[in-house]
């Protein structure tokens, strides 16, 4: 799949400062270790953004939030979750 390099999970954050909104796209390959699932990563990671996640399918998911000012916090949380799941 185009979204992963050598089977690695990926999460991309995008913000719109004018509307203070954020969008997150996430991908987790099917063979990720420790039962790592895309929605187990996306859902808590988007919470600081006052967000909600959309459904996931085939290891891909997206969500959006209405508080882009907290994107750094969301990114740190996403990093922590991925580190725990992939170690």
Jmol script that loads the backbone (N, CA, C; Angstrom):
load data "model"
ATOM      1  N   UNK A   1       0.838  -1.182   0.000  1.00  0.00           N
ATOM      2  CA  UNK A   1       0.000   0.000   0.000  1.00  0.00           C
ATOM      3  C   UNK A   1       0.878   1.238   0.000  1.00  0.00           C
ATOM      4  N   UNK A   2       0.437   2.270  -0.659  1.00  0.00           N
ATOM      5  CA  UNK A   2       1.237   3.472  -0.826  1.00  0.00           C
ATOM      6  C   UNK A   2       1.500   4.215   0.467  1.00  0.00           C
ATOM      7  N   UNK A   3       0.662   4.061   1.481  1.00  0.00           N
ATOM      8  CA  UNK A   3       0.751   4.870   2.693  1.00  0.00           C
ATOM      9  C   UNK A   3       1.724   4.346   3.726  1.00  0.00           C
ATOM     10  N   UNK A   4       2.324   3.219   3.487  1.00  0.00           N
ATOM     11  CA  UNK A   4       3.287   2.744   4.476  1.00  0.00           C
ATOM     12  C   UNK A   4       4.585   2.369   3.792  1.00  0.00           C
ATOM     13  N   UNK A   5       5.644   2.602   4.464  1.00  0.00           N
ATOM     14  CA  UNK A   5       6.965   2.272   3.966  1.00  0.00           C
ATOM     15  C   UNK A   5       7.496   1.122   4.791  1.00  0.00           C
ATOM     16  N   UNK A   6       7.731   0.007   4.168  1.00  0.00           N
ATOM     17  CA  UNK A   6       8.224  -1.187   4.838  1.00  0.00           C
ATOM     18  C   UNK A   6       7.308  -1.616   5.981  1.00  0.00           C
ATOM     19  N   UNK A   7       6.000  -1.481   5.787  1.00  0.00           N
ATOM     20  CA  UNK A   7       5.026  -1.963   6.757  1.00  0.00           C
ATOM     21  C   UNK A   7       4.931  -1.152   8.028  1.00  0.00           C
ATOM     22  N   UNK A   8       5.268   0.123   8.001  1.00  0.00           N
ATOM     23  CA  UNK A   8       5.216   0.961   9.194  1.00  0.00           C
ATOM     24  C   UNK A   8       3.911   1.750   9.262  1.00  0.00           C
ATOM     25  N   UNK A   9       3.329   1.881  10.464  1.00  0.00           N
ATOM     26  CA  UNK A   9       2.155   2.731  10.620  1.00  0.00           C
ATOM     27  C   UNK A   9       2.520   4.192  10.364  1.00  0.00           C
ATOM     28  N   UNK A  10       1.518   4.965   9.942  1.00  0.00           N
ATOM     29  CA  UNK A  10       1.735   6.392   9.685  1.00  0.00           C
ATOM     30  C   UNK A  10       0.496   7.171  10.121  1.00  0.00           C
ATOM     31  N   UNK A  11       0.741   8.372  10.662  1.00  0.00           N
ATOM     32  CA  UNK A  11      -0.354   9.270  11.021  1.00  0.00           C
ATOM     33  C   UNK A  11       0.036  10.663  10.550  1.00  0.00           C
ATOM     34  N   UNK A  12      -0.896  11.330   9.854  1.00  0.00           N
ATOM     35  CA  UNK A  12      -0.654  12.653   9.305  1.00  0.00           C
ATOM     36  C   UNK A  12      -1.673  13.621   9.890  1.00  0.00           C
ATOM     37  N   UNK A  13      -1.177  14.750  10.370  1.00  0.00           N
ATOM     38  CA  UNK A  13      -2.025  15.799  10.930  1.00  0.00           C
ATOM     39  C   UNK A  13      -2.030  16.987   9.977  1.00  0.00           C
ATOM     40  N   UNK A  14      -3.184  17.594   9.794  1.00  0.00           N
ATOM     41  CA  UNK A  14      -3.303  18.798   8.981  1.00  0.00           C
ATOM     42  C   UNK A  14      -4.204  19.782   9.721  1.00  0.00           C
ATOM     43  N   UNK A  15      -3.812  21.048   9.732  1.00  0.00           N
ATOM     44  CA  UNK A  15      -4.616  22.047  10.431  1.00  0.00           C
ATOM     45  C   UNK A  15      -4.971  23.205   9.510  1.00  0.00           C
ATOM     46  N   UNK A  16      -6.068  23.842   9.847  1.00  0.00           N
ATOM     47  CA  UNK A  16      -6.510  25.061   9.169  1.00  0.00           C
ATOM     48  C   UNK A  16      -6.632  26.127  10.247  1.00  0.00           C
ATOM     49  N   UNK A  17      -5.659  27.032  10.298  1.00  0.00           N
ATOM     50  CA  UNK A  17      -5.639  28.046  11.347  1.00  0.00           C
ATOM     51  C   UNK A  17      -6.840  28.985  11.271  1.00  0.00           C
ATOM     52  N   UNK A  18      -7.319  29.285  10.093  1.00  0.00           N
ATOM     53  CA  UNK A  18      -8.444  30.213   9.940  1.00  0.00           C
ATOM     54  C   UNK A  18      -9.712  29.684  10.602  1.00  0.00           C
ATOM     55  N   UNK A  19      -9.952  28.389  10.491  1.00  0.00           N
ATOM     56  CA  UNK A  19     -11.156  27.804  11.083  1.00  0.00           C
ATOM     57  C   UNK A  19     -10.876  27.077  12.388  1.00  0.00           C
ATOM     58  N   UNK A  20      -9.594  26.968  12.772  1.00  0.00           N
ATOM     59  CA  UNK A  20      -9.149  26.265  13.978  1.00  0.00           C
ATOM     60  C   UNK A  20      -9.561  24.792  13.963  1.00  0.00           C
ATOM     61  N   UNK A  21      -9.538  24.174  12.792  1.00  0.00           N
ATOM     62  CA  UNK A  21      -9.894  22.765  12.662  1.00  0.00           C
ATOM     63  C   UNK A  21      -8.663  21.940  12.299  1.00  0.00           C
ATOM     64  N   UNK A  22      -8.733  20.667  12.634  1.00  0.00           N
ATOM     65  CA  UNK A  22      -7.643  19.739  12.326  1.00  0.00           C
ATOM     66  C   UNK A  22      -8.223  18.460  11.748  1.00  0.00           C
ATOM     67  N   UNK A  23      -7.440  17.840  10.888  1.00  0.00           N
ATOM     68  CA  UNK A  23      -7.804  16.557  10.299  1.00  0.00           C
ATOM     69  C   UNK A  23      -6.638  15.605  10.534  1.00  0.00           C
ATOM     70  N   UNK A  24      -6.969  14.360  10.848  1.00  0.00           N
ATOM     71  CA  UNK A  24      -5.946  13.334  11.026  1.00  0.00           C
ATOM     72  C   UNK A  24      -6.266  12.175  10.090  1.00  0.00           C
ATOM     73  N   UNK A  25      -5.245  11.710   9.397  1.00  0.00           N
ATOM     74  CA  UNK A  25      -5.328  10.510   8.582  1.00  0.00           C
ATOM     75  C   UNK A  25      -4.345   9.518   9.176  1.00  0.00           C
ATOM     76  N   UNK A  26      -4.762   8.253   9.300  1.00  0.00           N
ATOM     77  CA  UNK A  26      -3.893   7.243   9.891  1.00  0.00           C
ATOM     78  C   UNK A  26      -3.963   5.961   9.077  1.00  0.00           C
ATOM     79  N   UNK A  27      -2.849   5.263   9.056  1.00  0.00           N
ATOM     80  CA  UNK A  27      -2.781   3.970   8.396  1.00  0.00           C
ATOM     81  C   UNK A  27      -1.935   3.018   9.218  1.00  0.00           C
ATOM     82  N   UNK A  28      -2.426   1.815   9.397  1.00  0.00           N
ATOM     83  CA  UNK A  28      -1.701   0.763  10.109  1.00  0.00           C
ATOM     84  C   UNK A  28      -1.782  -0.495   9.259  1.00  0.00           C
ATOM     85  N   UNK A  29      -0.628  -1.067   8.883  1.00  0.00           N
ATOM     86  CA  UNK A  29      -0.661  -2.275   8.063  1.00  0.00           C
ATOM     87  C   UNK A  29      -1.289  -3.448   8.816  1.00  0.00           C
ATOM     88  N   UNK A  30      -1.870  -4.359   8.076  1.00  0.00           N
ATOM     89  CA  UNK A  30      -2.556  -5.512   8.672  1.00  0.00           C
ATOM     90  C   UNK A  30      -1.622  -6.376   9.514  1.00  0.00           C
ATOM     91  N   UNK A  31      -0.346  -6.394   9.191  1.00  0.00           N
ATOM     92  CA  UNK A  31       0.582  -7.247   9.931  1.00  0.00           C
ATOM     93  C   UNK A  31       1.332  -6.502  11.039  1.00  0.00           C
ATOM     94  N   UNK A  32       0.787  -5.372  11.513  1.00  0.00           N
ATOM     95  CA  UNK A  32       1.427  -4.620  12.595  1.00  0.00           C
ATOM     96  C   UNK A  32       1.485  -5.481  13.854  1.00  0.00           C
ATOM     97  N   UNK A  33       2.550  -5.350  14.649  1.00  0.00           N
ATOM     98  CA  UNK A  33       2.707  -6.174  15.849  1.00  0.00           C
ATOM     99  C   UNK A  33       1.728  -5.808  16.959  1.00  0.00           C
ATOM    100  N   UNK A  34       1.575  -6.713  17.890  1.00  0.00           N
ATOM    101  CA  UNK A  34       0.800  -6.521  19.118  1.00  0.00           C
ATOM    102  C   UNK A  34      -0.665  -6.148  18.888  1.00  0.00           C
ATOM    103  N   UNK A  35      -1.232  -6.597  17.794  1.00  0.00           N
ATOM    104  CA  UNK A  35      -2.638  -6.314  17.529  1.00  0.00           C
ATOM    105  C   UNK A  35      -2.940  -4.835  17.357  1.00  0.00           C
ATOM    106  N   UNK A  36      -1.972  -4.066  16.902  1.00  0.00           N
ATOM    107  CA  UNK A  36      -2.121  -2.620  16.713  1.00  0.00           C
ATOM    108  C   UNK A  36      -3.147  -2.354  15.618  1.00  0.00           C
ATOM    109  N   UNK A  37      -4.226  -1.688  15.968  1.00  0.00           N
ATOM    110  CA  UNK A  37      -5.307  -1.374  15.026  1.00  0.00           C
ATOM    111  C   UNK A  37      -5.431   0.137  14.845  1.00  0.00           C
ATOM    112  N   UNK A  38      -5.802   0.546  13.665  1.00  0.00           N
ATOM    113  CA  UNK A  38      -5.830   1.961  13.328  1.00  0.00           C
ATOM    114  C   UNK A  38      -6.770   2.767  14.230  1.00  0.00           C
ATOM    115  N   UNK A  39      -7.961   2.262  14.532  1.00  0.00           N
ATOM    116  CA  UNK A  39      -8.880   3.030  15.367  1.00  0.00           C
ATOM    117  C   UNK A  39      -8.440   3.080  16.820  1.00  0.00           C
ATOM    118  N   UNK A  40      -7.666   2.076  17.274  1.00  0.00           N
ATOM    119  CA  UNK A  40      -7.108   2.115  18.631  1.00  0.00           C
ATOM    120  C   UNK A  40      -6.074   3.230  18.751  1.00  0.00           C
ATOM    121  N   UNK A  41      -5.551   3.680  17.639  1.00  0.00           N
ATOM    122  CA  UNK A  41      -4.569   4.757  17.598  1.00  0.00           C
ATOM    123  C   UNK A  41      -5.240   6.104  17.335  1.00  0.00           C
ATOM    124  N   UNK A  42      -6.118   6.136  16.357  1.00  0.00           N
ATOM    125  CA  UNK A  42      -6.751   7.392  15.950  1.00  0.00           C
ATOM    126  C   UNK A  42      -7.680   7.958  17.021  1.00  0.00           C
ATOM    127  N   UNK A  43      -8.542   7.140  17.571  1.00  0.00           N
ATOM    128  CA  UNK A  43      -9.579   7.630  18.481  1.00  0.00           C
ATOM    129  C   UNK A  43      -9.008   8.384  19.687  1.00  0.00           C
ATOM    130  N   UNK A  44      -8.058   7.807  20.433  1.00  0.00           N
ATOM    131  CA  UNK A  44      -7.522   8.586  21.556  1.00  0.00           C
ATOM    132  C   UNK A  44      -6.646   9.762  21.112  1.00  0.00           C
ATOM    133  N   UNK A  45      -5.997   9.631  19.979  1.00  0.00           N
ATOM    134  CA  UNK A  45      -5.107  10.694  19.505  1.00  0.00           C
ATOM    135  C   UNK A  45      -5.862  11.950  19.093  1.00  0.00           C
ATOM    136  N   UNK A  46      -7.087  11.793  18.664  1.00  0.00           N
ATOM    137  CA  UNK A  46      -7.863  12.942  18.206  1.00  0.00           C
ATOM    138  C   UNK A  46      -8.639  13.615  19.346  1.00  0.00           C
ATOM    139  N   UNK A  47      -8.709  12.952  20.497  1.00  0.00           N
ATOM    140  CA  UNK A  47      -9.461  13.495  21.635  1.00  0.00           C
ATOM    141  C   UNK A  47      -9.009  14.897  22.061  1.00  0.00           C
ATOM    142  N   UNK A  48      -7.699  15.192  22.152  1.00  0.00           N
ATOM    143  CA  UNK A  48      -7.302  16.551  22.551  1.00  0.00           C
ATOM    144  C   UNK A  48      -7.804  17.639  21.592  1.00  0.00           C
ATOM    145  N   UNK A  49      -8.108  17.269  20.384  1.00  0.00           N
ATOM    146  CA  UNK A  49      -8.571  18.226  19.384  1.00  0.00           C
ATOM    147  C   UNK A  49     -10.079  18.424  19.428  1.00  0.00           C
ATOM    148  N   UNK A  50     -10.719  17.867  20.475  1.00  0.00           N
ATOM    149  CA  UNK A  50     -12.179  17.863  20.569  1.00  0.00           C
ATOM    150  C   UNK A  50     -12.745  17.216  19.313  1.00  0.00           C
ATOM    151  N   UNK A  51     -12.142  16.095  18.973  1.00  0.00           N
ATOM    152  CA  UNK A  51     -12.470  15.474  17.707  1.00  0.00           C
ATOM    153  C   UNK A  51     -13.267  14.210  17.797  1.00  0.00           C
ATOM    154  N   UNK A  52     -13.598  13.753  16.620  1.00  0.00           N
ATOM    155  CA  UNK A  52     -14.286  12.488  16.475  1.00  0.00           C
ATOM    156  C   UNK A  52     -13.673  11.778  15.281  1.00  0.00           C
ATOM    157  N   UNK A  53     -13.580  10.482  15.404  1.00  0.00           N
ATOM    158  CA  UNK A  53     -12.993   9.699  14.328  1.00  0.00           C
ATOM    159  C   UNK A  53     -14.056   9.125  13.432  1.00  0.00           C
ATOM    160  N   UNK A  54     -13.717   9.055  12.192  1.00  0.00           N
ATOM    161  CA  UNK A  54     -14.585   8.373  11.252  1.00  0.00           C
ATOM    162  C   UNK A  54     -14.295   6.888  11.308  1.00  0.00           C
ATOM    163  N   UNK A  55     -14.985   6.156  10.571  1.00  0.00           N
ATOM    164  CA  UNK A  55     -14.756   4.721  10.535  1.00  0.00           C
ATOM    165  C   UNK A  55     -13.437   4.386   9.872  1.00  0.00           C
ATOM    166  N   UNK A  56     -12.972   3.217  10.181  1.00  0.00           N
ATOM    167  CA  UNK A  56     -11.751   2.735   9.565  1.00  0.00           C
ATOM    168  C   UNK A  56     -12.055   1.548   8.672  1.00  0.00           C
ATOM    169  N   UNK A  57     -11.227   1.380   7.664  1.00  0.00           N
ATOM    170  CA  UNK A  57     -11.428   0.274   6.740  1.00  0.00           C
ATOM    171  C   UNK A  57     -10.080  -0.102   6.154  1.00  0.00           C
ATOM    172  N   UNK A  58      -9.782  -1.376   6.174  1.00  0.00           N
ATOM    173  CA  UNK A  58      -8.538  -1.877   5.603  1.00  0.00           C
ATOM    174  C   UNK A  58      -7.304  -1.175   6.168  1.00  0.00           C
ATOM    175  N   UNK A  59      -7.323  -0.890   7.469  1.00  0.00           N
ATOM    176  CA  UNK A  59      -6.178  -0.281   8.120  1.00  0.00           C
ATOM    177  C   UNK A  59      -6.036   1.211   7.918  1.00  0.00           C
ATOM    178  N   UNK A  60      -7.039   1.856   7.335  1.00  0.00           N
ATOM    179  CA  UNK A  60      -7.014   3.307   7.121  1.00  0.00           C
ATOM    180  C   UNK A  60      -8.170   3.952   7.876  1.00  0.00           C
ATOM    181  N   UNK A  61      -7.941   5.136   8.433  1.00  0.00           N
ATOM    182  CA  UNK A  61      -9.002   5.855   9.143  1.00  0.00           C
ATOM    183  C   UNK A  61      -8.697   7.341   9.112  1.00  0.00           C
ATOM    184  N   UNK A  62      -9.731   8.131   9.351  1.00  0.00           N
ATOM    185  CA  UNK A  62      -9.567   9.576   9.413  1.00  0.00           C
ATOM    186  C   UNK A  62     -10.510  10.142  10.452  1.00  0.00           C
ATOM    187  N   UNK A  63     -10.176  11.303  10.948  1.00  0.00           N
ATOM    188  CA  UNK A  63     -11.021  11.989  11.910  1.00  0.00           C
ATOM    189  C   UNK A  63     -10.752  13.473  11.837  1.00  0.00           C
ATOM    190  N   UNK A  64     -11.582  14.241  12.530  1.00  0.00           N
ATOM    191  CA  UNK A  64     -11.411  15.681  12.528  1.00  0.00           C
ATOM    192  C   UNK A  64     -11.718  16.244  13.901  1.00  0.00           C
ATOM    193  N   UNK A  65     -11.153  17.400  14.172  1.00  0.00           N
ATOM    194  CA  UNK A  65     -11.372  18.047  15.457  1.00  0.00           C
ATOM    195  C   UNK A  65     -11.580  19.535  15.282  1.00  0.00           C
ATOM    196  N   UNK A  66     -12.198  20.140  16.286  1.00  0.00           N
ATOM    197  CA  UNK A  66     -12.541  21.559  16.210  1.00  0.00           C
ATOM    198  C   UNK A  66     -11.625  22.445  17.051  1.00  0.00           C
ATOM    199  N   UNK A  67     -10.479  21.912  17.522  1.00  0.00           N
ATOM    200  CA  UNK A  67      -9.539  22.706  18.307  1.00  0.00           C
ATOM    201  C   UNK A  67      -8.110  22.433  17.855  1.00  0.00           C
ATOM    202  N   UNK A  68      -7.741  22.992  16.712  1.00  0.00           N
ATOM    203  CA  UNK A  68      -6.420  22.766  16.145  1.00  0.00           C
ATOM    204  C   UNK A  68      -5.306  23.358  16.988  1.00  0.00           C
ATOM    205  N   UNK A  69      -5.633  24.213  17.942  1.00  0.00           N
ATOM    206  CA  UNK A  69      -4.603  24.800  18.792  1.00  0.00           C
ATOM    207  C   UNK A  69      -3.921  23.750  19.660  1.00  0.00           C
ATOM    208  N   UNK A  70      -4.517  22.570  19.776  1.00  0.00           N
ATOM    209  CA  UNK A  70      -3.959  21.503  20.613  1.00  0.00           C
ATOM    210  C   UNK A  70      -3.336  20.384  19.779  1.00  0.00           C
ATOM    211  N   UNK A  71      -2.948  20.681  18.544  1.00  0.00           N
ATOM    212  CA  UNK A  71      -2.408  19.651  17.667  1.00  0.00           C
ATOM    213  C   UNK A  71      -1.096  19.075  18.210  1.00  0.00           C
ATOM    214  N   UNK A  72      -0.274  19.888  18.846  1.00  0.00           N
ATOM    215  CA  UNK A  72       0.986  19.381  19.404  1.00  0.00           C
ATOM    216  C   UNK A  72       0.698  18.317  20.476  1.00  0.00           C
ATOM    217  N   UNK A  73      -0.275  18.581  21.328  1.00  0.00           N
ATOM    218  CA  UNK A  73      -0.665  17.613  22.352  1.00  0.00           C
ATOM    219  C   UNK A  73      -1.171  16.314  21.713  1.00  0.00           C
ATOM    220  N   UNK A  74      -1.961  16.438  20.665  1.00  0.00           N
ATOM    221  CA  UNK A  74      -2.483  15.261  19.968  1.00  0.00           C
ATOM    222  C   UNK A  74      -1.348  14.454  19.339  1.00  0.00           C
ATOM    223  N   UNK A  75      -0.382  15.140  18.769  1.00  0.00           N
ATOM    224  CA  UNK A  75       0.758  14.456  18.151  1.00  0.00           C
ATOM    225  C   UNK A  75       1.605  13.737  19.197  1.00  0.00           C
ATOM    226  N   UNK A  76       1.805  14.359  20.350  1.00  0.00           N
ATOM    227  CA  UNK A  76       2.563  13.716  21.425  1.00  0.00           C
ATOM    228  C   UNK A  76       1.843  12.466  21.924  1.00  0.00           C
ATOM    229  N   UNK A  77       0.534  12.548  22.072  1.00  0.00           N
ATOM    230  CA  UNK A  77      -0.251  11.396  22.504  1.00  0.00           C
ATOM    231  C   UNK A  77      -0.177  10.280  21.470  1.00  0.00           C
ATOM    232  N   UNK A  78      -0.290  10.621  20.207  1.00  0.00           N
ATOM    233  CA  UNK A  78      -0.193   9.623  19.135  1.00  0.00           C
ATOM    234  C   UNK A  78       1.164   8.926  19.165  1.00  0.00           C
ATOM    235  N   UNK A  79       2.217   9.687  19.419  1.00  0.00           N
ATOM    236  CA  UNK A  79       3.563   9.119  19.498  1.00  0.00           C
ATOM    237  C   UNK A  79       3.672   8.155  20.669  1.00  0.00           C
ATOM    238  N   UNK A  80       3.125   8.529  21.811  1.00  0.00           N
ATOM    239  CA  UNK A  80       3.153   7.656  22.995  1.00  0.00           C
ATOM    240  C   UNK A  80       2.413   6.348  22.730  1.00  0.00           C
ATOM    241  N   UNK A  81       1.250   6.438  22.135  1.00  0.00           N
ATOM    242  CA  UNK A  81       0.449   5.236  21.855  1.00  0.00           C
ATOM    243  C   UNK A  81       1.201   4.316  20.903  1.00  0.00           C
ATOM    244  N   UNK A  82       1.730   4.881  19.822  1.00  0.00           N
ATOM    245  CA  UNK A  82       2.469   4.073  18.850  1.00  0.00           C
ATOM    246  C   UNK A  82       3.699   3.422  19.494  1.00  0.00           C
ATOM    247  N   UNK A  83       4.399   4.181  20.328  1.00  0.00           N
ATOM    248  CA  UNK A  83       5.590   3.636  21.002  1.00  0.00           C
ATOM    249  C   UNK A  83       5.232   2.443  21.891  1.00  0.00           C
ATOM    250  N   UNK A  84       4.129   2.557  22.621  1.00  0.00           N
ATOM    251  CA  UNK A  84       3.704   1.457  23.494  1.00  0.00           C
ATOM    252  C   UNK A  84       3.299   0.239  22.678  1.00  0.00           C
ATOM    253  N   UNK A  85       2.551   0.448  21.620  1.00  0.00           N
ATOM    254  CA  UNK A  85       2.052  -0.665  20.814  1.00  0.00           C
ATOM    255  C   UNK A  85       3.144  -1.348  19.992  1.00  0.00           C
ATOM    256  N   UNK A  86       4.145  -0.586  19.588  1.00  0.00           N
ATOM    257  CA  UNK A  86       5.155  -1.132  18.692  1.00  0.00           C
ATOM    258  C   UNK A  86       6.420  -1.592  19.405  1.00  0.00           C
ATOM    259  N   UNK A  87       6.456  -1.467  20.718  1.00  0.00           N
ATOM    260  CA  UNK A  87       7.674  -1.891  21.436  1.00  0.00           C
ATOM    261  C   UNK A  87       7.579  -3.337  21.878  1.00  0.00           C
TER     262      UNK A  87
END
end "model"
wireframe off; spacefill off
backbone 0.3
color backbone group
